[in-house]
Amino acid sequence: MTDEPIELDQRRGLGAQKATSSRRLLAQVEANERALRERRDQLEAHLIAAPAANWVEAAEKARYVIGLYAASLGAADTQRHTLVAAVLADLARLGLEDGPKPAADE
């Protein structure tokens, strides 16, 4: 008897190795999807919990909702994709992306 583990996957045929690899990968993808759904639910509960205290927080909520909307659009809906990009660019241009910008006279 040896202390080294035996790699059973190497003793299987190529088809069995591929099937095992596919099952493992599928299990990882499903676990990642569950974790993502849980984090998304937590984020949405946080966004719903209280009204925005300022324009930056309101813009963060708007960006999230716009992102959900954009994800639901079909690839052929180029006009709405362009509109989404324009709105997000407006939020960035207005200084609502990385926090408020100081006024020019300050």
N, CA, C and O atoms as a GROMACS GRO file, in nm:
protein
  424
    1MET      N    1   0.084  -0.118   0.000
    1MET     CA    2   0.000   0.000   0.000
    1MET      C    3   0.089   0.124   0.000
    1MET      O    4   0.192   0.128   0.066
    2THR      N    5   0.047   0.227  -0.076
    2THR     CA    6   0.124   0.350  -0.082
    2THR      C    7   0.046   0.464  -0.019
    2THR      O    8  -0.076   0.458  -0.004
    3ASP      N    9   0.120   0.566   0.018
    3ASP     CA   10   0.056   0.684   0.076
    3ASP      C   11   0.010   0.783  -0.029
    3ASP      O   12  -0.057   0.881   0.003
    4GLU      N   13   0.044   0.758  -0.154
    4GLU     CA   14   0.006   0.849  -0.262
    4GLU      C   15  -0.136   0.818  -0.308
    4GLU      O   16  -0.170   0.702  -0.330
    5PRO      N   17  -0.218   0.922  -0.323
    5PRO     CA   18  -0.355   0.897  -0.370
    5PRO      C   19  -0.354   0.852  -0.516
    5PRO      O   20  -0.267   0.890  -0.594
    6ILE      N   21  -0.451   0.772  -0.549
    6ILE     CA   22  -0.465   0.725  -0.687
    6ILE      C   23  -0.562   0.818  -0.758
    6ILE      O   24  -0.674   0.840  -0.710
    7GLU      N   25  -0.521   0.870  -0.869
    7GLU     CA   26  -0.605   0.960  -0.950
    7GLU      C   27  -0.696   0.872  -1.035
    7GLU      O   28  -0.656   0.822  -1.140
    8LEU      N   29  -0.819   0.855  -0.990
    8LEU     CA   30  -0.912   0.766  -1.059
    8LEU      C   31  -0.951   0.819  -1.196
    8LEU      O   32  -0.977   0.740  -1.288
    9ASP      N   33  -0.956   0.951  -1.211
    9ASP     CA   34  -0.995   1.007  -1.341
    9ASP      C   35  -0.900   0.962  -1.451
    9ASP      O   36  -0.942   0.945  -1.566
   10GLN      N   37  -0.772   0.940  -1.418
   10GLN     CA   38  -0.675   0.898  -1.518
   10GLN      C   39  -0.698   0.754  -1.562
   10GLN      O   40  -0.655   0.716  -1.671
   11ARG      N   41  -0.764   0.675  -1.480
   11ARG     CA   42  -0.786   0.535  -1.512
   11ARG      C   43  -0.914   0.513  -1.593
   11ARG      O   44  -0.940   0.402  -1.640
   12ARG      N   45  -0.993   0.615  -1.608
   12ARG     CA   46  -1.118   0.605  -1.683
   12ARG      C   47  -1.091   0.635  -1.830
   12ARG      O   48  -0.986   0.688  -1.868
   13GLY      N   49  -1.188   0.599  -1.910
   13GLY     CA   50  -1.178   0.629  -2.051
   13GLY      C   51  -1.199   0.778  -2.076
   13GLY      O   52  -1.245   0.850  -1.987
   14LEU      N   53  -1.166   0.823  -2.195
   14LEU     CA   54  -1.177   0.965  -2.229
   14LEU      C   55  -1.321   1.014  -2.216
   14LEU      O   56  -1.343   1.126  -2.168
   15GLY      N   57  -1.417   0.935  -2.257
   15GLY     CA   58  -1.558   0.974  -2.247
   15GLY      C   59  -1.602   0.992  -2.103
   15GLY      O   60  -1.673   1.087  -2.070
   16ALA      N   61  -1.559   0.900  -2.017
   16ALA     CA   62  -1.595   0.910  -1.876
   16ALA      C   63  -1.527   1.030  -1.811
   16ALA      O   64  -1.588   1.096  -1.727
   17GLN      N   65  -1.402   1.059  -1.850
   17GLN     CA   66  -1.331   1.176  -1.796
   17GLN      C   67  -1.402   1.304  -1.836
   17GLN      O   68  -1.417   1.396  -1.756
   18LYS      N   69  -1.445   1.308  -1.962
   18LYS     CA   70  -1.514   1.428  -2.011
   18LYS      C   71  -1.648   1.446  -1.940
   18LYS      O   72  -1.684   1.558  -1.905
   19ALA      N   73  -1.721   1.337  -1.919
   19ALA     CA   74  -1.850   1.344  -1.851
   19ALA      C   75  -1.831   1.391  -1.707
   19ALA      O   76  -1.909   1.473  -1.658
   20THR      N   77  -1.729   1.341  -1.639
   20THR     CA   78  -1.702   1.382  -1.502
   20THR      C   79  -1.665   1.530  -1.497
   20THR      O   80  -1.714   1.604  -1.411
   21SER      N   81  -1.579   1.571  -1.588
   21SER     CA   82  -1.540   1.711  -1.595
   21SER      C   83  -1.660   1.801  -1.620
   21SER      O   84  -1.673   1.908  -1.561
   22SER      N   85  -1.749   1.758  -1.709
   22SER     CA   86  -1.870   1.837  -1.739
   22SER      C   87  -1.960   1.848  -1.618
   22SER      O   88  -2.014   1.956  -1.590
   23ARG      N   89  -1.977   1.739  -1.545
   23ARG     CA   90  -2.062   1.741  -1.424
   23ARG      C   91  -2.002   1.835  -1.319
   23ARG      O   92  -2.075   1.911  -1.255
   24ARG      N   93  -1.872   1.830  -1.302
   24ARG     CA   94  -1.806   1.917  -1.204
   24ARG      C   95  -1.821   2.064  -1.244
   24ARG      O   96  -1.852   2.149  -1.160
   25LEU      N   97  -1.800   2.091  -1.370
   25LEU     CA   98  -1.812   2.229  -1.419
   25LEU      C   99  -1.955   2.280  -1.404
   25LEU      O  100  -1.976   2.393  -1.362
   26LEU      N  101  -2.052   2.196  -1.438
   26LEU     CA  102  -2.193   2.234  -1.423
   26LEU      C  103  -2.226   2.263  -1.277
   26LEU      O  104  -2.298   2.359  -1.248
   27ALA      N  105  -2.174   2.181  -1.185
   27ALA     CA  106  -2.200   2.203  -1.042
   27ALA      C  107  -2.140   2.336  -0.997
   27ALA      O  108  -2.201   2.408  -0.918
   28GLN      N  109  -2.021   2.370  -1.047
   28GLN     CA  110  -1.959   2.498  -1.013
   28GLN      C  111  -2.040   2.615  -1.067
   28GLN      O  112  -2.060   2.715  -0.998
   29VAL      N  113  -2.086   2.604  -1.191
   29VAL     CA  114  -2.166   2.711  -1.252
   29VAL      C  115  -2.295   2.731  -1.175
   29VAL      O  116  -2.334   2.844  -1.148
   30GLU      N  117  -2.361   2.622  -1.139
   30GLU     CA  118  -2.486   2.633  -1.063
   30GLU      C  119  -2.462   2.697  -0.927
   30GLU      O  120  -2.542   2.779  -0.882
   31ALA      N  121  -2.352   2.661  -0.860
   31ALA     CA  122  -2.321   2.721  -0.730
   31ALA      C  123  -2.291   2.870  -0.746
   31ALA      O  124  -2.335   2.950  -0.664
   32ASN      N  125  -2.218   2.906  -0.851
   32ASN     CA  126  -2.190   3.048  -0.875
   32ASN      C  127  -2.317   3.126  -0.905
   32ASN      O  128  -2.332   3.240  -0.860
   33GLU      N  129  -2.410   3.066  -0.980
   33GLU     CA  130  -2.537   3.133  -1.010
   33GLU      C  131  -2.618   3.154  -0.883
   33GLU      O  132  -2.678   3.260  -0.865
   34ARG      N  133  -2.621   3.054  -0.796
   34ARG     CA  134  -2.693   3.068  -0.670
   34ARG      C  135  -2.632   3.180  -0.586
   34ARG      O  136  -2.704   3.263  -0.531
   35ALA      N  137  -2.499   3.184  -0.578
   35ALA     CA  138  -2.432   3.288  -0.500
   35ALA      C  139  -2.460   3.426  -0.560
   35ALA      O  140  -2.481   3.523  -0.487
   36LEU      N  141  -2.458   3.435  -0.692
   36LEU     CA  142  -2.486   3.562  -0.758
   36LEU      C  143  -2.629   3.607  -0.731
   36LEU      O  144  -2.653   3.725  -0.703
   37ARG      N  145  -2.725   3.515  -0.738
   37ARG     CA  146  -2.865   3.551  -0.708
   37ARG      C  147  -2.879   3.600  -0.566
   37ARG      O  148  -2.950   3.698  -0.540
   38GLU      N  149  -2.810   3.533  -0.472
   38GLU     CA  150  -2.818   3.575  -0.332
   38GLU      C  151  -2.759   3.715  -0.313
   38GLU      O  152  -2.817   3.798  -0.243
   39ARG      N  153  -2.645   3.742  -0.376
   39ARG     CA  154  -2.583   3.875  -0.365
   39ARG      C  155  -2.671   3.980  -0.431
   39ARG      O  156  -2.683   4.092  -0.380
   40ARG      N  157  -2.732   3.946  -0.546
   40ARG     CA  158  -2.820   4.041  -0.613
   40ARG      C  159  -2.942   4.070  -0.526
   40ARG      O  160  -2.984   4.186  -0.516
   41ASP      N  161  -2.998   3.968  -0.463
   41ASP     CA  162  -3.112   3.989  -0.373
   41ASP      C  163  -3.073   4.079  -0.256
   41ASP      O  164  -3.151   4.166  -0.215
   42GLN      N  165  -2.953   4.059  -0.201
   42GLN     CA  166  -2.905   4.144  -0.091
   42GLN      C  167  -2.889   4.288  -0.137
   42GLN      O  168  -2.927   4.381  -0.066
   43LEU      N  169  -2.832   4.306  -0.255
   43LEU     CA  170  -2.814   4.441  -0.309
   43LEU      C  171  -2.948   4.510  -0.328
   43LEU      O  172  -2.966   4.625  -0.289
   44GLU      N  173  -3.043   4.439  -0.389
   44GLU     CA  174  -3.174   4.498  -0.413
   44GLU      C  175  -3.245   4.532  -0.283
   44GLU      O  176  -3.311   4.635  -0.273
   45ALA      N  177  -3.233   4.446  -0.183
   45ALA     CA  178  -3.293   4.476  -0.052
   45ALA      C  179  -3.229   4.601   0.008
   45ALA      O  180  -3.298   4.683   0.068
   46HIS      N  181  -3.099   4.615  -0.009
   46HIS     CA  182  -3.028   4.733   0.040
   46HIS      C  183  -3.075   4.859  -0.034
   46HIS      O  184  -3.097   4.963   0.028
   47LEU      N  185  -3.089   4.849  -0.166
   47LEU     CA  186  -3.132   4.965  -0.244
   47LEU      C  187  -3.276   5.006  -0.211
   47LEU      O  188  -3.310   5.124  -0.217
   48ILE      N  189  -3.358   4.909  -0.178
   48ILE     CA  190  -3.499   4.935  -0.146
   48ILE      C  191  -3.515   4.987  -0.004
   48ILE      O  192  -3.610   5.061   0.024
   49ALA      N  193  -3.425   4.950   0.086
   49ALA     CA  194  -3.442   4.974   0.230
   49ALA      C  195  -3.462   5.120   0.266
   49ALA      O  196  -3.539   5.151   0.357
   50ALA      N  197  -3.395   5.210   0.197
   50ALA     CA  198  -3.406   5.351   0.235
   50ALA      C  199  -3.398   5.438   0.110
   50ALA      O  200  -3.336   5.400   0.011
   51PRO      N  201  -3.462   5.553   0.115
   51PRO     CA  202  -3.451   5.644   0.000
   51PRO      C  203  -3.309   5.698  -0.012
   51PRO      O  204  -3.234   5.702   0.085
   52ALA      N  205  -3.275   5.738  -0.132
   52ALA     CA  206  -3.143   5.795  -0.156
   52ALA      C  207  -3.126   5.922  -0.074
   52ALA      O  208  -3.218   6.004  -0.065
   53ALA      N  209  -3.009   5.938  -0.015
   53ALA     CA  210  -2.982   6.056   0.067
   53ALA      C  211  -2.932   6.173  -0.017
   53ALA      O  212  -2.936   6.288   0.028
   54ASN      N  213  -2.885   6.144  -0.139
   54ASN     CA  214  -2.832   6.250  -0.224
   54ASN      C  215  -2.841   6.203  -0.370
   54ASN      O  216  -2.886   6.092  -0.400
   55TRP      N  217  -2.796   6.291  -0.459
   55TRP     CA  218  -2.805   6.260  -0.602
   55TRP      C  219  -2.714   6.145  -0.642
   55TRP      O  220  -2.746   6.069  -0.734
   56VAL      N  221  -2.601   6.131  -0.575
   56VAL     CA  222  -2.508   6.023  -0.608
   56VAL      C  223  -2.573   5.888  -0.578
   56VAL      O  224  -2.565   5.796  -0.660
   57GLU      N  225  -2.636   5.876  -0.463
   57GLU     CA  226  -2.705   5.751  -0.429
   57GLU      C  227  -2.821   5.724  -0.524
   57GLU      O  228  -2.845   5.610  -0.564
   58ALA      N  229  -2.893   5.830  -0.561
   58ALA     CA  230  -3.003   5.813  -0.657
   58ALA      C  231  -2.949   5.766  -0.792
   58ALA      O  232  -3.010   5.682  -0.858
   59ALA      N  233  -2.834   5.821  -0.832
   59ALA     CA  234  -2.774   5.780  -0.959
   59ALA      C  235  -2.728   5.635  -0.955
   59ALA      O  236  -2.740   5.564  -1.054
   60GLU      N  237  -2.676   5.590  -0.840
   60GLU     CA  238  -2.635   5.450  -0.825
   60GLU      C  239  -2.754   5.357  -0.844
   60GLU      O  240  -2.746   5.255  -0.912
   61LYS      N  241  -2.866   5.394  -0.781
   61LYS     CA  242  -2.987   5.313  -0.797
   61LYS      C  243  -3.034   5.314  -0.942
   61LYS      O  244  -3.072   5.210  -0.997
   62ALA      N  245  -3.032   5.431  -1.004
   62ALA     CA  246  -3.075   5.443  -1.143
   62ALA      C  247  -2.985   5.360  -1.235
   62ALA      O  248  -3.034   5.292  -1.325
   63ARG      N  249  -2.854   5.366  -1.212
   63ARG     CA  250  -2.760   5.288  -1.294
   63ARG      C  251  -2.789   5.138  -1.282
   63ARG      O  252  -2.783   5.065  -1.381
   64TYR      N  253  -2.821   5.093  -1.161
   64TYR     CA  254  -2.852   4.951  -1.141
   64TYR      C  255  -2.978   4.912  -1.220
   64TYR      O  256  -2.979   4.811  -1.290
   65VAL      N  257  -3.082   4.993  -1.207
   65VAL     CA  258  -3.208   4.963  -1.277
   65VAL      C  259  -3.188   4.971  -1.429
   65VAL      O  260  -3.242   4.889  -1.503
   66ILE      N  261  -3.113   5.069  -1.475
   66ILE     CA  262  -3.085   5.083  -1.618
   66ILE      C  263  -3.007   4.961  -1.667
   66ILE      O  264  -3.031   4.912  -1.778
   67GLY      N  265  -2.914   4.914  -1.585
   67GLY     CA  266  -2.839   4.793  -1.622
   67GLY      C  267  -2.928   4.671  -1.634
   67GLY      O  268  -2.910   4.590  -1.725
   68LEU      N  269  -3.025   4.657  -1.544
   68LEU     CA  270  -3.121   4.546  -1.554
   68LEU      C  271  -3.201   4.557  -1.683
   68LEU      O  272  -3.223   4.458  -1.753
   69TYR      N  273  -3.244   4.678  -1.713
   69TYR     CA  274  -3.320   4.701  -1.836
   69TYR      C  275  -3.235   4.669  -1.958
   69TYR      O  276  -3.282   4.602  -2.051
   70ALA      N  277  -3.111   4.716  -1.959
   70ALA     CA  278  -3.023   4.693  -2.074
   70ALA      C  279  -2.998   4.544  -2.095
   70ALA      O  280  -2.989   4.497  -2.209
   71ALA      N  281  -2.986   4.469  -1.986
   71ALA     CA  282  -2.962   4.325  -1.997
   71ALA      C  283  -3.081   4.252  -2.058
   71ALA      O  284  -3.065   4.144  -2.116
   72SER      N  285  -3.199   4.310  -2.045
   72SER     CA  286  -3.318   4.244  -2.099
   72SER      C  287  -3.341   4.276  -2.247
   72SER      O  288  -3.426   4.213  -2.312
   73LEU      N  289  -3.266   4.372  -2.300
   73LEU     CA  290  -3.283   4.410  -2.440
   73LEU      C  291  -3.220   4.306  -2.532
   73LEU      O  292  -3.118   4.246  -2.500
   74GLY      N  293  -3.281   4.288  -2.645
   74GLY     CA  294  -3.222   4.201  -2.746
   74GLY      C  295  -3.107   4.269  -2.816
   74GLY      O  296  -3.096   4.392  -2.815
   75ALA      N  297  -3.020   4.189  -2.875
   75ALA     CA  298  -2.903   4.245  -2.944
   75ALA      C  299  -2.944   4.333  -3.062
   75ALA      O  300  -2.872   4.426  -3.098
   76ALA      N  301  -3.058   4.305  -3.122
   76ALA     CA  302  -3.102   4.381  -3.239
   76ALA      C  303  -3.162   4.517  -3.202
   76ALA      O  304  -3.185   4.600  -3.290
   77ASP      N  305  -3.188   4.540  -3.075
   77ASP     CA  306  -3.250   4.666  -3.031
   77ASP      C  307  -3.143   4.772  -3.010
   77ASP      O  308  -3.121   4.820  -2.899
   78THR      N  309  -3.078   4.809  -3.118
   78THR     CA  310  -2.963   4.899  -3.110
   78THR      C  311  -3.002   5.040  -3.063
   78THR      O  312  -2.923   5.106  -2.996
   79GLN      N  313  -3.121   5.085  -3.099
   79GLN     CA  314  -3.162   5.220  -3.059
   79GLN      C  315  -3.172   5.230  -2.907
   79GLN      O  316  -3.127   5.328  -2.849
   80ARG      N  317  -3.229   5.131  -2.844
   80ARG     CA  318  -3.242   5.137  -2.697
   80ARG      C  319  -3.107   5.115  -2.629
   80ARG      O  320  -3.080   5.173  -2.524
   81HIS      N  321  -3.021   5.031  -2.688
   81HIS     CA  322  -2.885   5.017  -2.634
   81HIS      C  323  -2.813   5.151  -2.640
   81HIS      O  324  -2.741   5.188  -2.547
   82THR      N  325  -2.832   5.223  -2.749
   82THR     CA  326  -2.771   5.355  -2.765
   82THR      C  327  -2.828   5.452  -2.662
   82THR      O  328  -2.754   5.533  -2.605
   83LEU      N  329  -2.958   5.445  -2.638
   83LEU     CA  330  -3.022   5.530  -2.539
   83LEU      C  331  -2.968   5.501  -2.399
   83LEU      O  332  -2.940   5.593  -2.323
   84VAL      N  333  -2.954   5.375  -2.365
   84VAL     CA  334  -2.899   5.337  -2.234
   84VAL      C  335  -2.758   5.393  -2.220
   84VAL      O  336  -2.725   5.450  -2.116
   85ALA      N  337  -2.676   5.376  -2.322
   85ALA     CA  338  -2.539   5.427  -2.317
   85ALA      C  339  -2.538   5.579  -2.300
   85ALA      O  340  -2.455   5.633  -2.227
   86ALA      N  341  -2.630   5.647  -2.367
   86ALA     CA  342  -2.636   5.792  -2.356
   86ALA      C  343  -2.677   5.836  -2.216
   86ALA      O  344  -2.621   5.933  -2.162
   87VAL      N  345  -2.772   5.767  -2.156
   87VAL     CA  346  -2.816   5.803  -2.020
   87VAL      C  347  -2.703   5.779  -1.920
   87VAL      O  348  -2.679   5.862  -1.833
   88LEU      N  349  -2.633   5.666  -1.933
   88LEU     CA  350  -2.521   5.639  -1.843
   88LEU      C  351  -2.409   5.742  -1.863
   88LEU      O  352  -2.346   5.784  -1.766
   89ALA      N  353  -2.386   5.781  -1.987
   89ALA     CA  354  -2.286   5.885  -2.014
   89ALA      C  355  -2.329   6.018  -1.953
   89ALA      O  356  -2.245   6.092  -1.902
   90ASP      N  357  -2.458   6.048  -1.957
   90ASP     CA  358  -2.509   6.171  -1.895
   90ASP      C  359  -2.485   6.170  -1.745
   90ASP      O  360  -2.442   6.270  -1.688
   91LEU      N  361  -2.511   6.057  -1.681
   91LEU     CA  362  -2.488   6.048  -1.536
   91LEU      C  363  -2.340   6.070  -1.505
   91LEU      O  364  -2.307   6.139  -1.409
   92ALA      N  365  -2.253   6.013  -1.586
   92ALA     CA  366  -2.109   6.033  -1.565
   92ALA      C  367  -2.070   6.178  -1.591
   92ALA      O  368  -1.993   6.237  -1.515
   93ARG      N  369  -2.123   6.235  -1.698
   93ARG     CA  370  -2.091   6.374  -1.734
   93ARG      C  371  -2.138   6.471  -1.627
   93ARG      O  372  -2.072   6.572  -1.602
   94LEU      N  373  -2.250   6.442  -1.565
   94LEU     CA  374  -2.304   6.530  -1.462
   94LEU      C  375  -2.236   6.511  -1.327
   94LEU      O  376  -2.272   6.574  -1.228
   95GLY      N  377  -2.137   6.423  -1.326
   95GLY     CA  378  -2.061   6.404  -1.203
   95GLY      C  379  -2.128   6.315  -1.102
   95GLY      O  380  -2.098   6.322  -0.983
   96LEU      N  381  -2.220   6.231  -1.147
   96LEU     CA  382  -2.291   6.144  -1.054
   96LEU      C  383  -2.234   6.004  -1.053
   96LEU      O  384  -2.294   5.912  -0.996
   97GLU      N  385  -2.119   5.985  -1.116
   97GLU     CA  386  -2.062   5.852  -1.122
   97GLU      C  387  -1.970   5.824  -1.004
   97GLU      O  388  -1.984   5.720  -0.940
   98ASP      N  389  -1.879   5.912  -0.973
   98ASP     CA  390  -1.780   5.887  -0.869
   98ASP      C  391  -1.794   5.983  -0.751
   98ASP      O  392  -1.696   6.011  -0.681
   99GLY      N  393  -1.911   6.032  -0.731
   99GLY     CA  394  -1.931   6.127  -0.621
   99GLY      C  395  -1.946   6.267  -0.675
   99GLY      O  396  -1.914   6.294  -0.791
  100PRO      N  397  -1.996   6.358  -0.591
  100PRO     CA  398  -2.020   6.494  -0.638
  100PRO      C  399  -1.889   6.566  -0.668
  100PRO      O  400  -1.789   6.548  -0.599
  101LYS      N  401  -1.892   6.648  -0.770
  101LYS     CA  402  -1.778   6.730  -0.807
  101LYS      C  403  -1.793   6.866  -0.737
  101LYS      O  404  -1.905   6.917  -0.727
  102PRO      N  405  -1.684   6.924  -0.690
  102PRO     CA  406  -1.697   7.058  -0.627
  102PRO      C  407  -1.737   7.161  -0.730
  102PRO      O  408  -1.702   7.152  -0.848
  103ALA      N  409  -1.811   7.259  -0.683
  103ALA     CA  410  -1.854   7.367  -0.773
  103ALA      C  411  -1.733   7.447  -0.817
  103ALA      O  412  -1.633   7.453  -0.746
  104ALA      N  413  -1.742   7.510  -0.935
  104ALA     CA  414  -1.630   7.584  -0.992
  104ALA      C  415  -1.591   7.704  -0.906
  104ALA      O  416  -1.475   7.744  -0.906
  105ASP      N  417  -1.685   7.761  -0.832
  105ASP     CA  418  -1.654   7.881  -0.754
  105ASP      C  419  -1.604   7.847  -0.614
  105ASP      O  420  -1.580   7.938  -0.535
  106GLU      N  421  -1.586   7.719  -0.582
  106GLU     CA  422  -1.537   7.680  -0.448
  106GLU      C  423  -1.388   7.681  -0.444
  106GLU      O  424  -1.329   7.652  -0.340
   0.00000   0.00000   0.00000
